[in-house]
Amino acid sequence: MKVLIGLIAAMGGLAVGYLIRHVLGSLKANASEKRAQQSMSEAEREAETIRKDGQIQAKAEVLQAREDFEKSTKQRRKELEAIEERVSQREVNLDRKMALVEKKEHQVDTRISEQTEAMQRVEAREAKAKAMVAEEVEKLQRVAGMTSEEAKSMLLERVEQEVHNETGGLIRRLQETAKETAEAEAKRIVAMAIQRYGASHSAEMMTSVVQLPSDDMKGRIIGRDGRNIRTLESVTGVNLLIDDTPEAVVISGFDPLRREVARQSLEMLVADGRIHPARIEEVVAKVREELDESIRKLGEEAAYEADIKDVAPELLRRLGRLQYRTSYSQNVLRHSLEVARLMSMMAGELGLNVALARRIGLFHDIGKALDHEVEGGHALIGADLLKRHNEDSIVVNSVAAHHDDVEAESIYALLTSAADAISSSRLGARSETTEIYLKRLENLERIANGFEGVTKSYAIQAGREVRVLVQPEQIDDNDAIVLARNVSKKIESDLQYPGQIRVTVVRETRCVEYAR
């Protein structure tokens, strides 16, 4: 019974609990539905608000766009109106210019017609004048008894004679003017340079002498069957003269460098005492090696003495070789140093670059160091050598032009020629053999006598001047000036000589009458 009552109570509790839960669920569902409906109404209200705001913003943007369009349209309209105004103005200007052009064309046409008529009148007058000239020429030919060609030839001869006379007079006036303005200053500069520089000159012969300790050494130098002397001559390229001269051997050769090699080799062999072919070849090779080093040092000393910097090693070696070259017995290296000093003095007086002048003077005869190896004159050879070693163009041209092989391009080239002539023509600087001296005198007189109108010529002052006597009936004063110039040019082109040669043309008229 109790069990039954407990079951009924449990079932009743379950039923009550289910009922309560059902009621609570219904209440929760109703509350959720109300909240959902409230959210939906709020969302609808927000959407409506957003829609209205969007419509308002869209209307505002449409109004702004309309205003912007109207503004841009108004501005474009103004620009188009301005363009139309400018176009209309240009059309007016063009119409005005076209009217002017048409007016000018009409004027030009009028002038062309006038010029054409004038040309026709001129042509008619010219034809009439030609006819009259031809008629007058014919009359003149009949009166003079000469054709037009003969008259033209006579006129040309007369004009040529007048031009010749005027040329001689002009040359004389120019020479006098140049002498008045330039001779005094040139003499002053040259005299100053010569006075400031004085150097001794030594004449070198074509032979060298080696002193021997005794005459017995001559036999050892000759050797058995002459093998020693033959070996020495073959390896050095010189001739050994062993004669009756006591305790001396003469070395003969045209090349000073070979003579120096032979001299030093022979002195070493004599001092050593061992003289045989193998030893001779060994000593000669050693001397040549030492001489090459000595030549390089000589070049460096010359550059230092002339105060020249930045000289290529090859140029220094070529300068050193000039120590063993002579020109009419004048040492070429000493001559180059002297020209460098003379040029520096004259350049200083003229306000020129003294360092550049010294450089040109030192290098001006460098071509003589290899003129026996290359064909051509030493001036052009030296200029080509300097150009290959990137020397300044002024230096190259001055070296090439100092003997007039090329045209001088600067005053430095003229200074080089002047300094070279001063150094070469100084008393005692150079000497010539009697044969060369006499031959030069004969050539000077021969050249002068070859000109028309010359009666006699005399080479005087040791060949430094040529005095030309002319026939006064054939040569007048103007012709004498031209003749002097022609003779000097002929001497320059045909002869080689140190210094300069003065050409004096003498014209005198003797009037003789007898009193009876």
C-alpha positions as CSV (number, residue, x, y, z in Angstrom):
1,M,0.0,0.0,0.0
2,K,2.8,2.3,0.9
3,V,4.5,1.4,-2.2
4,L,1.5,2.2,-4.2
5,I,1.1,5.5,-2.5
6,G,4.8,6.3,-3.2
7,L,4.4,5.5,-6.8
8,I,1.3,7.7,-7.1
9,A,3.1,10.5,-5.3
10,A,6.1,10.1,-7.7
11,M,4.0,10.2,-10.7
12,G,2.1,13.2,-9.4
13,G,5.4,14.9,-8.8
14,L,6.5,14.1,-12.3
15,A,3.3,15.5,-13.8
16,V,3.6,18.7,-11.7
17,G,7.2,19.1,-12.8
18,Y,6.4,18.6,-16.4
19,L,3.5,21.1,-16.2
20,I,5.7,23.6,-14.5
21,R,8.5,23.2,-17.2
22,H,5.9,23.5,-20.0
23,V,4.6,26.7,-18.5
24,L,8.1,28.1,-18.1
25,G,9.0,27.1,-21.7
26,S,5.9,28.9,-23.0
27,L,6.8,32.0,-21.0
28,K,10.4,32.0,-22.4
29,A,9.2,31.5,-25.9
30,N,6.8,34.4,-25.7
31,A,9.6,36.6,-24.3
32,S,11.9,35.5,-27.2
33,E,9.3,36.2,-29.8
34,K,8.7,39.7,-28.3
35,R,12.4,40.5,-28.4
36,A,12.6,39.2,-32.0
37,Q,9.7,41.4,-33.0
38,Q,11.3,44.4,-31.2
39,S,14.6,43.8,-33.0
40,M,12.8,43.5,-36.4
41,S,11.1,46.8,-35.8
42,E,14.3,48.5,-34.8
43,A,16.1,47.1,-37.9
44,E,13.3,48.4,-40.1
45,R,13.5,51.8,-38.5
46,E,17.3,51.9,-39.0
47,A,17.0,50.8,-42.6
48,E,14.4,53.5,-43.2
49,T,16.7,56.1,-41.6
50,I,19.7,54.9,-43.8
51,R,17.5,55.0,-46.9
52,K,16.4,58.5,-46.2
53,D,20.0,59.6,-45.5
54,G,21.2,58.0,-48.8
55,Q,18.5,59.7,-50.8
56,I,19.4,63.1,-49.2
57,Q,23.2,62.5,-50.0
58,A,22.4,61.4,-53.5
59,K,20.4,64.6,-54.2
60,A,23.2,66.7,-52.7
61,E,25.8,65.0,-55.0
62,V,23.5,65.5,-58.0
63,L,23.2,69.2,-57.2
64,Q,27.0,69.6,-56.7
65,A,27.7,67.8,-60.0
66,R,25.2,70.0,-61.8
67,E,26.8,73.1,-60.3
68,D,30.3,71.9,-61.4
69,F,29.1,71.1,-64.9
70,E,27.5,74.5,-65.2
71,K,30.7,76.2,-64.0
72,S,33.0,74.2,-66.4
73,T,30.6,74.8,-69.2
74,K,30.5,78.5,-68.5
75,Q,34.4,78.7,-68.4
76,R,34.7,76.7,-71.6
77,R,32.2,79.0,-73.3
78,K,34.3,82.0,-72.3
79,E,37.5,80.3,-73.7
80,L,35.7,79.5,-76.9
81,E,34.6,83.1,-77.1
82,A,38.2,84.4,-76.6
83,I,39.5,81.9,-79.3
84,E,36.8,83.1,-81.7
85,E,37.8,86.7,-81.0
86,R,41.6,86.0,-81.6
87,V,40.7,84.1,-84.8
88,S,38.7,87.0,-86.1
89,Q,41.5,89.4,-85.2
90,R,44.0,87.2,-87.1
91,E,41.7,87.0,-90.1
92,V,41.7,90.8,-90.1
93,N,45.5,90.9,-89.9
94,L,45.9,88.4,-92.6
95,D,43.5,90.4,-94.9
96,R,45.7,93.5,-94.2
97,K,48.9,91.6,-94.9
98,M,47.5,90.1,-98.1
99,A,46.7,93.6,-99.3
100,L,50.2,94.7,-98.5
101,V,51.7,91.7,-100.3
102,E,49.6,92.3,-103.4
103,K,50.7,95.9,-103.4
104,K,54.4,95.0,-103.1
105,E,54.0,92.3,-105.9
106,H,52.6,95.0,-108.1
107,Q,55.5,97.3,-107.3
108,V,58.0,94.5,-107.9
109,D,56.4,93.7,-111.2
110,T,56.6,97.3,-112.1
111,R,60.3,97.5,-111.2
112,I,61.1,94.3,-113.1
113,S,59.5,95.7,-116.2
114,E,61.5,98.9,-115.7
115,Q,64.8,97.0,-115.1
116,T,64.1,94.9,-118.2
117,E,63.6,98.0,-120.3
118,A,66.8,99.5,-118.7
119,M,68.8,96.3,-119.5
120,Q,67.6,96.4,-123.1
121,R,68.7,100.0,-123.4
122,V,72.1,99.1,-121.8
123,E,72.6,96.2,-124.1
124,A,71.8,98.4,-127.0
125,R,74.3,101.0,-125.9
126,E,76.9,98.3,-125.2
127,A,76.5,96.9,-128.7
128,K,76.8,100.4,-130.1
129,A,79.9,101.0,-127.9
130,K,81.5,97.7,-129.0
131,A,80.9,98.6,-132.6
132,M,82.4,102.1,-132.0
133,V,85.4,100.5,-130.2
134,A,86.0,98.0,-133.0
135,E,85.8,100.9,-135.5
136,E,88.3,103.0,-133.4
137,V,90.6,100.0,-133.0
138,E,90.6,99.4,-136.7
139,K,91.4,103.1,-137.2
140,L,94.2,102.9,-134.6
141,Q,95.7,99.8,-136.2
142,R,95.7,101.5,-139.6
143,V,97.3,104.7,-138.1
144,A,99.9,102.8,-135.9
145,G,100.6,100.0,-138.3
146,M,100.3,97.5,-135.4
147,T,97.8,94.7,-134.6
148,S,96.0,94.5,-131.3
149,E,98.2,91.6,-130.2
150,E,101.4,93.5,-130.9
151,A,100.0,96.5,-129.0
152,K,99.0,94.3,-126.1
153,S,102.4,92.7,-126.0
154,M,104.1,96.1,-125.9
155,L,101.7,97.3,-123.1
156,L,102.5,94.1,-121.1
157,E,106.2,94.6,-121.4
158,R,105.9,98.2,-120.3
159,V,103.7,97.2,-117.3
160,E,106.1,94.4,-116.4
161,Q,109.1,96.8,-116.4
162,E,107.2,99.3,-114.3
163,V,106.2,96.6,-111.8
164,H,109.8,95.3,-111.7
165,N,111.0,98.8,-110.9
166,E,108.3,99.3,-108.3
167,T,109.2,95.9,-106.8
168,G,112.8,96.8,-106.4
169,G,111.9,100.2,-104.9
170,L,109.4,98.5,-102.5
171,I,112.0,95.9,-101.4
172,R,114.6,98.7,-100.8
173,R,112.1,100.8,-98.8
174,L,111.0,97.7,-96.7
175,Q,114.6,96.8,-96.1
176,E,115.5,100.3,-94.9
177,T,112.4,100.4,-92.7
178,A,113.1,97.0,-91.2
179,K,116.8,97.9,-90.6
180,E,115.8,101.1,-88.8
181,T,113.3,99.4,-86.5
182,A,114.8,95.9,-86.0
183,E,118.5,95.9,-86.7
184,A,119.5,97.9,-83.6
185,E,117.5,95.7,-81.2
186,A,118.6,92.5,-82.9
187,K,122.2,93.6,-82.6
188,R,121.8,94.5,-79.0
189,I,120.2,91.1,-78.1
190,V,122.8,89.1,-80.0
191,A,125.7,91.1,-78.7
192,M,124.4,90.7,-75.1
193,A,124.0,86.9,-75.5
194,I,127.5,86.5,-76.9
195,Q,129.1,88.7,-74.2
196,R,127.3,86.9,-71.4
197,Y,128.3,83.5,-72.7
198,G,131.9,82.6,-73.5
199,A,133.0,79.0,-73.9
200,S,136.3,77.6,-75.1
201,H,136.3,75.5,-78.3
202,S,138.6,72.6,-78.9
203,A,139.2,71.2,-82.4
204,E,139.0,67.4,-82.6
205,M,140.9,65.6,-85.3
206,M,140.0,62.3,-87.1
207,T,142.7,60.4,-85.2
208,S,143.4,59.4,-81.6
209,V,146.8,58.6,-80.1
210,V,147.6,55.9,-77.5
211,Q,150.8,56.2,-75.6
212,L,152.8,53.0,-75.1
213,P,155.3,52.2,-72.3
214,S,157.9,51.1,-74.8
215,D,158.3,50.4,-78.5
216,D,158.4,46.6,-77.7
217,M,154.6,46.8,-77.1
218,K,154.1,47.5,-80.8
219,G,155.1,44.0,-81.7
220,R,152.8,42.5,-79.1
221,I,149.9,44.6,-80.5
222,I,150.6,43.4,-84.0
223,G,150.9,39.8,-82.9
224,R,152.0,36.7,-84.8
225,D,151.3,37.2,-88.5
226,G,149.4,40.4,-87.6
227,R,146.5,38.4,-86.0
228,N,146.1,40.8,-83.0
229,I,146.0,44.0,-85.0
230,R,143.6,42.4,-87.5
231,T,141.3,41.3,-84.7
232,L,141.3,44.7,-83.0
233,E,140.6,46.5,-86.3
234,S,137.7,44.1,-87.3
235,V,135.9,44.2,-83.9
236,T,136.3,48.0,-83.5
237,G,135.9,49.2,-87.1
238,V,139.0,51.5,-87.1
239,N,142.5,51.5,-88.5
240,L,145.6,51.2,-86.3
241,L,148.6,53.0,-87.7
242,I,151.9,51.7,-86.2
243,D,154.8,53.5,-87.7
244,D,158.1,55.0,-86.5
245,T,156.5,57.4,-84.0
246,P,158.2,56.5,-80.8
247,E,156.0,54.9,-78.1
248,A,152.7,55.7,-79.7
249,V,150.0,54.1,-81.8
250,V,147.6,56.2,-84.0
251,I,143.9,55.2,-84.2
252,S,142.3,56.5,-87.4
253,G,138.5,56.5,-88.1
254,F,135.7,58.8,-89.1
255,D,133.4,57.6,-86.3
256,P,134.5,59.2,-82.9
257,L,132.5,56.5,-81.0
258,R,134.4,53.7,-82.6
259,R,137.7,55.5,-82.0
260,E,136.9,55.9,-78.4
261,V,136.1,52.2,-78.0
262,A,139.4,51.3,-79.8
263,R,141.3,53.8,-77.6
264,Q,140.0,52.6,-74.3
265,S,140.3,48.9,-75.4
266,L,143.9,49.4,-76.5
267,E,144.8,51.2,-73.2
268,M,143.3,48.4,-71.1
269,L,145.1,45.7,-73.2
270,V,148.4,47.5,-72.9
271,A,148.0,48.0,-69.1
272,D,147.0,44.3,-68.7
273,G,149.7,42.9,-70.9
274,R,147.7,40.0,-72.2
275,I,147.1,40.6,-75.9
276,H,145.5,37.9,-78.0
277,P,142.4,37.6,-80.2
278,A,140.1,36.2,-77.5
279,R,141.2,38.7,-74.9
280,I,140.8,41.5,-77.5
281,E,137.2,40.6,-78.1
282,E,136.5,40.3,-74.4
283,V,138.0,43.7,-73.6
284,V,136.2,45.4,-76.5
285,A,132.8,44.0,-75.4
286,K,133.4,45.2,-71.9
287,V,134.5,48.7,-73.1
288,R,131.4,49.0,-75.2
289,E,129.1,48.1,-72.3
290,E,130.9,50.6,-70.0
291,L,130.7,53.2,-72.8
292,D,127.0,52.8,-73.1
293,E,126.6,53.6,-69.4
294,S,129.0,56.5,-69.8
295,I,126.9,57.8,-72.7
296,R,123.8,57.7,-70.6
297,K,125.5,59.6,-67.8
298,L,126.7,62.2,-70.3
299,G,123.2,62.7,-71.5
300,E,122.0,63.1,-67.9
301,E,124.8,65.6,-67.1
302,A,123.9,67.6,-70.2
303,A,120.2,67.8,-69.2
304,Y,121.2,68.8,-65.7
305,E,123.6,71.4,-67.0
306,A,120.9,72.9,-69.2
307,D,118.4,72.6,-66.4
308,I,116.0,70.4,-68.4
309,K,113.6,68.1,-66.6
310,D,111.4,65.2,-67.6
311,V,113.5,63.9,-70.4
312,A,112.9,60.4,-71.8
313,P,115.7,57.9,-71.2
314,E,116.1,57.3,-75.0
315,L,116.6,61.0,-75.5
316,L,119.2,61.1,-72.8
317,R,121.1,58.3,-74.5
318,R,120.9,60.2,-77.8
319,L,122.2,63.4,-76.2
320,G,125.1,61.5,-74.7
321,R,126.1,60.2,-78.2
322,L,126.5,63.7,-79.3
323,Q,129.6,63.9,-77.2
324,Y,131.3,61.7,-79.8
325,R,130.0,63.6,-82.8
326,T,131.6,66.7,-84.4
327,S,130.6,69.3,-86.9
328,Y,133.5,71.0,-88.6
329,S,135.5,69.9,-85.6
330,Q,133.0,71.5,-83.2
331,N,131.7,69.1,-80.5
332,V,128.0,68.7,-81.1
333,L,127.0,68.2,-77.4
334,R,129.0,71.3,-76.4
335,H,127.4,73.1,-79.3
336,S,123.9,72.1,-78.2
337,L,124.5,73.3,-74.6
338,E,125.8,76.6,-76.0
339,V,122.8,77.0,-78.2
340,A,120.5,76.3,-75.2
341,R,122.2,79.0,-73.1
342,L,122.1,81.5,-76.0
343,M,118.4,80.9,-76.6
344,S,117.6,81.2,-72.9
345,M,119.3,84.6,-72.8
346,M,117.6,85.9,-76.0
347,A,114.2,84.5,-74.9
348,G,114.6,86.3,-71.5
349,E,115.3,89.6,-73.3
350,L,112.2,89.1,-75.5
351,G,109.9,88.0,-72.6
352,L,109.5,84.4,-73.8
353,N,109.4,81.1,-72.0
354,V,113.1,80.6,-71.0
355,A,112.7,77.0,-70.0
356,L,111.1,76.1,-73.3
357,A,113.9,77.9,-75.2
358,R,116.6,76.0,-73.3
359,R,114.8,72.7,-74.1
360,I,114.7,73.5,-77.8
361,G,118.3,74.6,-77.9
362,L,119.5,71.4,-76.2
363,F,117.5,69.2,-78.6
364,H,118.0,71.1,-81.8
365,D,120.8,68.8,-83.1
366,I,119.7,65.6,-81.5
367,G,119.1,64.1,-85.0
368,K,122.9,64.0,-85.6
369,A,123.0,61.1,-83.1
370,L,121.3,58.9,-85.6
371,D,121.5,60.6,-89.0
372,H,123.9,57.9,-90.1
373,E,121.2,55.3,-89.3
374,V,118.2,57.0,-90.9
375,E,117.9,58.7,-94.3
376,G,117.2,62.4,-94.3
377,G,118.5,65.7,-92.8
378,H,119.3,65.7,-89.1
379,A,116.7,68.5,-88.4
380,L,113.8,66.3,-89.6
381,I,115.3,63.2,-88.1
382,G,115.5,64.9,-84.7
383,A,112.0,66.4,-85.0
384,D,110.6,62.9,-85.7
385,L,112.5,61.4,-82.7
386,L,111.1,64.2,-80.4
387,K,107.6,63.7,-81.8
388,R,107.7,60.0,-81.0
389,H,108.6,60.8,-77.4
390,N,105.7,63.2,-77.0
391,E,107.6,66.5,-76.9
392,D,105.7,69.7,-77.3
393,S,104.7,70.7,-80.8
394,I,106.6,74.0,-80.5
395,V,109.8,72.0,-79.7
396,V,109.2,69.6,-82.6
397,N,108.6,72.4,-85.2
398,S,111.5,74.6,-83.9
399,V,113.9,71.6,-84.3
400,A,112.6,70.8,-87.8
401,A,112.7,74.4,-89.0
402,H,116.1,75.6,-87.7
403,H,117.6,74.8,-91.1
404,D,114.5,75.8,-93.1
405,D,113.5,72.3,-93.9
406,V,109.9,73.2,-92.9
407,E,108.1,76.4,-92.3
408,A,108.7,78.1,-88.9
409,E,105.5,78.2,-86.8
410,S,106.7,80.2,-83.8
411,I,109.3,82.8,-82.8
412,Y,111.2,80.0,-81.0
413,A,112.1,78.4,-84.4
414,L,113.7,81.7,-85.5
415,L,115.6,82.0,-82.2
416,T,116.9,78.5,-82.8
417,S,118.3,79.4,-86.2
418,A,119.8,82.6,-84.8
419,A,121.5,80.9,-81.8
420,D,122.7,78.0,-84.0
421,A,124.3,80.5,-86.4
422,I,125.9,82.5,-83.5
423,S,127.4,79.3,-82.0
424,S,128.6,78.0,-85.4
425,S,130.1,81.3,-86.6
426,R,132.0,82.4,-83.4
427,L,135.7,82.6,-83.9
428,G,137.4,79.3,-83.2
429,A,134.2,77.4,-83.0
430,R,134.6,75.5,-86.2
431,S,137.4,74.8,-88.6
432,E,137.6,73.4,-92.1
433,T,140.2,71.7,-94.1
434,T,142.0,73.7,-96.8
435,E,140.4,71.7,-99.5
436,I,136.8,72.2,-98.2
437,Y,137.6,75.9,-97.7
438,L,138.9,76.5,-101.2
439,K,136.0,74.5,-102.7
440,R,133.5,76.6,-100.9
441,L,135.1,79.9,-102.2
442,E,135.1,78.6,-105.7
443,N,131.4,77.6,-105.5
444,L,130.5,81.0,-104.1
445,E,132.1,82.8,-107.0
446,R,130.7,80.4,-109.5
447,I,127.1,80.9,-108.3
448,A,127.5,84.7,-108.4
449,N,129.0,84.7,-111.9
450,G,126.1,82.7,-113.2
451,F,123.7,85.6,-113.1
452,E,123.1,87.9,-116.0
453,G,124.8,91.3,-115.9
454,V,127.5,90.2,-113.5
455,T,131.1,91.1,-114.6
456,K,133.1,89.7,-111.7
457,S,132.6,88.3,-108.2
458,Y,135.0,87.9,-105.3
459,A,134.6,85.7,-102.2
460,I,136.3,87.7,-99.3
461,Q,136.5,87.6,-95.5
462,A,137.3,83.8,-95.5
463,G,134.1,83.1,-97.4
464,R,131.8,85.1,-95.1
465,E,131.1,87.7,-97.9
466,V,130.6,87.7,-101.7
467,R,131.2,90.9,-103.5
468,V,129.5,91.0,-106.9
469,L,130.4,93.7,-109.5
470,V,127.7,94.3,-112.1
471,Q,127.5,96.2,-115.5
472,P,125.7,99.5,-114.7
473,E,124.3,99.7,-118.3
474,Q,122.3,96.4,-117.7
475,I,121.6,96.6,-114.0
476,D,120.0,99.6,-112.4
477,D,119.6,100.2,-108.6
478,N,116.3,98.3,-108.3
479,D,117.7,95.4,-110.3
480,A,120.8,95.3,-108.0
481,I,118.6,94.8,-104.9
482,V,116.7,92.0,-106.6
483,L,120.0,90.5,-107.8
484,A,121.5,90.5,-104.2
485,R,118.4,88.6,-103.0
486,N,118.5,86.1,-105.8
487,V,122.2,85.3,-105.3
488,S,121.6,84.8,-101.5
489,K,118.7,82.5,-102.2
490,K,120.8,80.5,-104.7
491,I,123.7,80.2,-102.2
492,E,121.2,79.0,-99.5
493,S,119.8,76.3,-101.8
494,D,123.0,75.0,-103.3
495,L,125.7,75.2,-100.5
496,Q,126.1,74.0,-97.0
497,Y,128.1,76.3,-94.7
498,P,128.4,77.3,-91.1
499,G,127.0,80.7,-90.0
500,Q,125.9,83.2,-92.7
501,I,127.3,84.7,-95.9
502,R,126.8,88.3,-96.8
503,V,126.1,89.2,-100.5
504,T,127.1,92.7,-101.6
505,V,126.2,93.9,-105.1
506,V,128.4,96.8,-106.3
507,R,127.1,99.0,-109.1
508,E,129.1,102.1,-110.1
509,T,129.0,104.4,-113.1
510,R,132.2,106.1,-114.4
511,C,131.8,109.1,-116.6
512,V,135.0,110.0,-118.6
513,E,135.6,113.0,-120.7
514,Y,138.8,114.4,-122.2
515,A,139.8,118.1,-122.2
516,R,141.5,119.0,-125.5
